[in-house]
Amino acid sequence: MSDTISVLGGTGALGRALALRLARAGQPVVVGSRDAARAEATAKELTGILAEVGVEADVDGAANGEAAASGDVVLLATPWDESGQSIAALAEALAGRLVVSCINPLGFDKQGPYGLTVAEGSAAEQVAGLLPASTVTAAFHHLSAPSLANLDKDLSAEDVLVCGDDAAARTRVVALAAAVTGRPGVDVGALRQARVLEPFTAVLIAVNKRYRTRAGVLLTHVDLSRGPA
Ligand SMILES: NC(=O)c1ccc[n+]([C@@H]2O[C@H](COP(=O)([O-])OP(=O)(O)OC[C@H]3O[C@@H](n4cnc5c(N)ncnc54)[C@H](OP(=O)(O)O)[C@@H]3O)[C@@H](O)[C@H]2O)c1
């Protein structure tokens, strides 16, 4: 049976688009929100969009706590919160789950986007500290929500870079990336690589503005069919 994927912040731009793509790929999905009614409305909306393209999707909506407890894999598609309060509050519900942080701590000023300083090194490492009973990975930082939301857009030439301290968990997320983009993710190693992945998104956003595009990441000379050694 397929893993159930819960998406916290599933009503937002990234979460909703990831939920849409995962449901299209046949994964059971639970959209999470701080407001159960908002989550249910988004789930209904995504089900409708997929029905229009002939996909009978399995998408439910629930308050974040219930969504967290229902997922085999739980994606964090919420804004970075220096205090970590909202994630810490879910520690019990997320115990034993594979958590994937998609969080990019970014700031914007007159010079454009930049990576914020995170005391723990990265948002992903902060999450790992807040969720000692969960297995924490990080991925999907560089996909653009509008591109994901456009189901006609081919994302199979974009790499999803996956990091985490548990090799088996990274392998699961590498496979999950294929359900989102059509291309397996790239295992980039330890969770601390998130210190590079998260702020790199500021570079993509700066490029997007200058070239009026939605830039993505593609590593050259990596044979994904062989998998990591
Ligand atoms: N947008 C992108 O293209 C993109 C790409 C890669 C990564 N990301 C990262 O993904 C995360 C979400 O980005 P987004 O653009 O989707 O943001 P967004 O549109 O603002 O959505 C975030 C969702 O998180 C929930 N939320 C807001 N404040 C919260 C809080 N204090 N605690 C818990 N939940 C909260 C909200 O849902 P409810 O109000 O329903 O709870 C909201 O719909 C960010 O960390 C961002 O850096 C975004």
The ligand as an ORCA input file, in Angstrom:
! r2SCAN-3c Opt
* xyz 0 1
  N       6.274     29.080     -2.694
  C       7.275     28.383     -3.201
  O       7.469     28.353     -4.452
  C       8.207     27.597     -2.305
  C       9.136     26.737     -2.886
  C       9.960     25.977     -2.062
  C       9.883     26.107     -0.686
  N       8.964     26.971     -0.150
  C       8.895     27.057      1.305
  O       7.677     26.454      1.675
  C       7.118     27.105      2.814
  C       5.711     27.607      2.470
  O       5.824     28.571      1.446
  P       4.518     29.110      0.695
  O       5.011     30.016     -0.373
  O       3.650     27.965      0.337
  O       3.838     29.967      1.842
  P       2.288     30.310      2.023
  O       1.616     30.379      0.706
  O       2.270     31.509      2.899
  O       1.670     29.049      2.776
  C       2.127     28.581      3.967
  C       0.990     27.920      4.720
  O       1.469     27.669      6.024
  C       0.459     27.930      6.991
  N       1.023     28.820      8.014
  C       1.231     30.150      7.939
  N       1.790     30.616      9.087
  C       1.923     29.534      9.896
  C       2.410     29.340     11.212
  N       2.896     30.362     11.941
  N       2.391     28.092     11.735
  C       1.904     27.045     11.021
  N       1.408     27.167      9.778
  C       1.431     28.381      9.215
  C      -0.710     28.570      6.280
  O      -1.759     27.616      6.272
  P      -2.980     27.675      7.319
  O      -3.218     29.139      7.608
  O      -4.086     27.042      6.533
  O      -2.530     26.902      8.504
  C      -0.238     28.816      4.873
  O      -1.211     28.475      3.901
  C       8.066     28.241      3.176
  O       8.944     27.828      4.199
  C       8.837     28.480      1.865
  O      10.128     28.978      2.100
  C       8.126     27.708     -0.921
*
